[in-house]
């Protein structure tokens, strides 16, 4: 039986970052991952391949719609979907190989197989060749991530009815793609295929898109996506799906009840969320019981069982790669006897549509529910010189600050490079900055970042550029 200081089950963003940090701290560490490549869902079939297609599809749309021609760049573009998928796969492969290099650099042992708890301090591993082995460790970290949530009445076959993995690998552009679920995954992948020529209809059970997002920002995003050609059926419940070799027929009814209608598509993407991947982990062998959603409870990443830790999508909080990475660092630091903390109030979230949406901190709805007095500062990208000259002037920056102390409580951005811009306000929240702090900091001109400063100025009514 091989013995380690730390064994990590799962090689995704939580698992591989935990393994690397453990190696850096001098711990003897093994990471168990059954995929052929490291990186988990994020690198292999999630965040990274979707961004590759988002980027490529944006460039294609700019060419075919005349956007480039308006800038004096004339061409006659044609879509080579095979090459687009090839470059996506090559990019993903380079990233996963990079993690293998980091494992070697920090003396992390990759155990290829599927891990299962086999009692306190023990993990059994099933290997691809049918063999098994057993590992022993003082501390075990569960970082097994999540999987797509199935929809009752709709059977995935990844031929006509797809999950997110299937939607990243289509061999043709759908004539009509129906996306079930108006969350981050559905809107991003729907955007990819709309740009490449699909008619896209998004079906959502709720009466709004992106639940949890600041309401004003969500409404602005929906208006923008609608103008781009994406259709929305909100307040609609999908009750069944019938797939043939040629397409899919969906049965829909109003969420509040009513007449059933039929919707035809040649492909359907089911994107109603993700659920923790905790089945088959042998939790019962150590006395851990997940909740009804499969989530594992934790106190500062410790489970109820000494020596077993949980991080990432298998436990509470947003299912985000960077949240898992933060938890990985804090978890390993604690295992090594150091002080560590995760500030859950400063974890950003990004939707990589065009325009992008990025948010950190509290929404107006949350502040109202708390009864907290606050001020709002907004600034439109239509008044930002760099955004205007780049023809990307849609959207705004919104800063929410405490009415009395001026402390920044939440920031919501919809506009160009929002995912990059939000980082400044993550730092602001981490250091409990005031709106005035940002308003008095010099920002480079001409950049989109000036909109961040102008919105902070506007909390006190002195935005100078609009």
N, C-alpha and C positions, 0 to 999 in steps of 0.2 A: 504494500500500500504506500503510494507516494504521499509525502507530508509537506504542507505549505503553511505559511503564516496566514495567507488569505486565498480563498478560492472564490472566483466570481462566476456566476452562472449567467451567461449572456454577453455577446460581443458587440452590442449596439453603443450609441453615444454614452449611456450611463456606464455600461460594462467596460468598454475599452478605455474610457477616461479614468475610471476607478483603477483599472489594472496598471495604466501608465503611472498614475500618481503613486500607487503602492510601490512600484518599481523605483521611482525617484526617491522614495523615503527609505529604501533599503530593505523592504519586505520581500520575502520569497512568495511570489504570486503566480497563480495559474488562472487563466480565463477559459471557460468552457463555451464553445460556440459550434453548433452543428452545421451552419451554412458552409458552403465552399469558400466564402469570403467573409472577412470581418466587416463591421460597420452596421449590422442590424438592418432594420427596415429603412432607417433614414438614408443611409448611403446606398443601399442596394435597390430598394423599390419604393422610395419615398421622397424625402426632401431633395436629394441631389439630382436624381434623374428627372424629377418634375421641374426643377429649376433649369436644367439643360434644355428641356422642351419649351418652357416658358420663354427663355431667351431667344431660342431659334425661331419660335413662332412669332414673336414680336418683330424680329427683323424681317421675316417673310411678309407679315402684314404691312409693315412700313413700305415695302417694295411694291406690293400688288395694289395697295389702295391709293398710290400716288403721293404718299407722304414724302418719300425720297425725291420724287420728281419735282415737288414744290421747292425743294432745297437745291435744285439744279443737278440732281443725280438721276439720270435716266437709264432704264434697263427694262428688259422683258424677262421677269423671273419665272421660273418653273419650280414646282415642288418635287424634291427627291426625298420621299419619306424614308426610303431605305437608308440613305446617307444620314438623314437627320437622326434616325434611331442608332445608327452605327457610332456617330460622334458622341451621342448620349452614353452609350455603353462603354466607349473608350474612356470617357471622363470618369465614369463610375469606377471602372477597373483601376485607373491610376490612383484614385482616392483610397480604395480598399487596400491596394498594395502599399500605400503610404502608411496605413495603420500597422501592417505586418512589419514594416521597417522600424516603426516606433516601438513595437513589441520587442524586437531584437535589441534595439538600442537600450531599452530600459530593463532588459532581462526578464521579460514577461513570457511565461510559457503558454502557448496556445494549445489547449487540449481539444482536438477536433471530435465533437460528438455532442450528445444531448444529455444534460445533467439532470439528476434527480436526487433530492434529499433522501438519505438512507439512515437517518438517525442523527443525534447531536454530533456536530463536527465531522460528518461523513457525507460524501457525495459520490454516487455511482454514475458512471458515464457509459452510455450506449454509443458505440462507434459505427460508422457506415458499413464496415465489413462484417457486422454482426457480433463482434466481440464486445467485451465490457471491461471496465477497470474501476477501481475505487480510489478516491482521494480523501485525505484527512486534512483538516485545517482548524485552527483555533477560531477563525472568523470566516463566515460564508456570507457573500453578498448576492442577493437575488436581484438581477437586473435583466429580466427576460422580456421587457417591453410589452407591446400590445399587438393586436390583430384587428382587421376590419370587423365591425359589428354587423352580424347578419340581419336581414329584414324578414320577419315572418311573412310567408306567402310568396316570397321571391327567392328562387333557388339560383345561386351563382353557378355558372358553368365556365366563365371566362372565355366563352366563345361569342355569345350574344349579350349575356348578362354578366357584367364585369365588376370586380372590385378595383381598388386603385391600382393594384399591380397590373391587372389586365389592361386598364386604360392607358398605362404607360408603354404598352407594347403592341398596340393595334397595327395591323399590316396595311390598313387602308383608312382613308379619312371617312368617317361616318357621314351619310347624307343627313340623318337626323339622330342626334345623340340626346337621350333623356338622362338627366342627372337627378338622382333621388337624394336630396339633402343639400341645403343651401349653406353649408359650412365652409371652412377653409379649403378642404380637399376638393369638394365638389366644384367650388367656384374657380379654383386654380386650374384643375384639369378641364373643366368646361371651357375656360378661356383659351387653353391651348388649342382645342379642337375647333372652336369657333373661328379663331384666327386662321386656321388651316383650311377652312371652308365648310365646316359643319353648321347645320341649323342646330341650335342648342336650346333645350327647354329644361329649366330647373324646377323640380317639384319639391315643395317643402311643406311639412305638416304644420309648422307654426305660421303665424301671419306676418312674419318678418324674416329677413336673412340674418345670418351670423348672430345667433342668440348669445348674449353676454357682451357683445360689442356695444360701445357707446351708440345710443339710438340715432342721434343726428348723423354720425359717421356712417352707420349702416345704411341709412336711407340715402345718403349721398352716393355711396358705393352702388346701391341697387339702381339708382337713376342712371349712373354712368354706364354700368354694364348693360342696362336696357337700351340706352342710346347706341351702344356698340352692336346691338343685335341679339343679345341674350334674352330669351323669354322666361317669365317667372309665373308659376302656378303656386301661389302661397295658400296656406290654409287647406291643403289637399293631402289626403291620405291614400297611399298606394296599398290596395288590398289584395292584389294578385298580379302575376305576370305569366304570360304564355310565350315561350320561345320556339321559333322554328329555324330552319336553315337560312331563311331570308331576313328574319327580324323578330321583333318582340311586340306583343300587345299587352299594354298595362291597363289595369282596372283602377280607376281613381274615384274617390268620393270626397265631398267636403268634410273637413275635419270635424265640423259641428254636426255632420249627418246630412243626408240629402241624396239626390239622384246620382247614380253611378255613371261615369263616362269612360270611354275607351280612348287610349292614346297610343298611336302607332310610332314605332321607332325601329331603326335597324340595329342600334346598340343602346344598351342601358348601363349606366354606371351607378352602382349602389354606394353612396358615400354618406352614411348617416352617423358616422363616428367610429371610434375604436374602443375596444375593451381589453382589459389586462390579460396578458398571456400567462395564466397561472395554473392551468389544467395540466395534470401529469407531472407536477414537480415534486410529488411525494410530501406535500405539506403535512398530510395526516401523520407521517412518520415522526414528525417533531412537535406536533401539537399546535400547528398554526391553522386557523380557520379563516378563509377569505370571506368577505361580505357577499351579498347576493349578486353584486356586479363583478365579483372576482378580485376586488381590491384587497390589498394587504395593509393592515393598520401599522402605524409606526409612531414612535416617539423619538424625534431627532434621528431618524433613519434606523432606529433599533426596533426590531420586532419584539413581540412578547416573550420570545425565547432567547435567552442569552447566547450571544455568539452568532446570531443570524440577523442580517441587516437587509433592508429593502430600499431601493431607489428607483426613480424614473416612472415609467407609465404604469407599473404594477401597484403604485401607491397614490395617495391623494395629491391633488394639484393638477395644473395644466399638463396635457400630454405633449410636451415640447422637448426637443433634443437638448436645448440649452438649459432647460430646467433640470433634466437628467444629469447633464454635465456638472452643474453646480452642486447637485446632491452627491454626485460621485466624489467630488473633491472633499466636501465636508465629511462625508461618511468615512473615507479613508483617513483623513486627518484625525478623526475621533478614534478610529481603530489604532492609529499610531500614538495615541495619547495626547494629541494636540487639541487646542480650542478651535472650533470652527462653527460657522453659522451660515444659513441660507436666508437671504432677505426676500421672502416671497412677495412682498409688496413692490419689488423693483424688477420683476421678471417681465420682459417685454413679449409682445405677441405680434406677428406680422402675417399679413395675407398678401401673397405675391401676384396679385392681379395687376392690371394696368388701368388706373393708377394703383400703386401699392397702398396698403393700409397698415399702420403701425400704432401700437398703443402700449402704454405702461401706466400702472397705478389705477386709481379709481375712476369710474364713469360718473356722469352727472346723476344717473339713476341711483347708483349706490350712495352717493353723497346725500341725495334727497331722502333716501330710505333711512340713513343714519341721522337725519335732521341736522346735518352739519352746514353751517353758513359758508358759502364759497363765492368767489368771483371768477368770471370767465374772460379770457383774453383770446381773441381769434385773429388770424391773419390769412388772407387768401393768397394762393400761389399766383393768381392772376395779377397781383401787385408786386410779385417778386421778379426782378429784372432777369435773372438767369433762367428761371422757369419760362418766362414770356418769350425770351429770345430763342429758347429751345423748343418752342411750340408744345409745352407740356404744363400749361397753366391751370389745369383743373385741380380742385381740392383746396385744402386749408390745413392750418395748424391750430389746434385748440388747447389752451393751457387752463387747467383748473387749479386755483390756489385758495388756501384758507382765507376767509374774509378778514380775520383779525391778525393772524401771524404772517400771512403772505406765503406760508410754506406751500410748495408745489405738491399737489395731491394726485394729479393725473394729467396725462397728456395724450392727445389723440390726433394722429396725422393721417390725412388721405392726400396723396400727391406723389410727385416724382421722387424716387429714392427714399421713400418714407422709412423703409427698413434700415437704411444706413443712418438716417437722421435721428432716429429715436434713441440711439446710443447716448447722445448728449444728455437727454432727459433721464436716462437710466442712471447716469452719474449724478445728476441733480437730485433725484429721489434718494439715492444711496447716501448722499451727504446732507440730506434735509435742506436743500437749497430753497431760497425764496424766489418768486418770480422776478423780484428786483435784481437778485444776483445775476440771473441770465440777461436781464434787460441792460445791465451795465457792463457786460462783457463784450469786447470788440470781436466781431465776426468778419471773416474775409468777404470782400466784394469783388466781383459779383458771384455769389453762390446761393444755392437753395437754402443753406443753413441760416441765412439772414432772416428767413421766415420764422425760424425758431425764436430769434431775438425779438422780432417785431410782435409776435404773439404774446411774449412775456411782457413787453412794453404795454401792450394793449390791455393787460390785466388792470392796469392803472390808468388806462385811457389816453396814453401818449404814443401809440404807434405812429411812426413818422412817414411811412411809405404808403399808407392807404387811408 
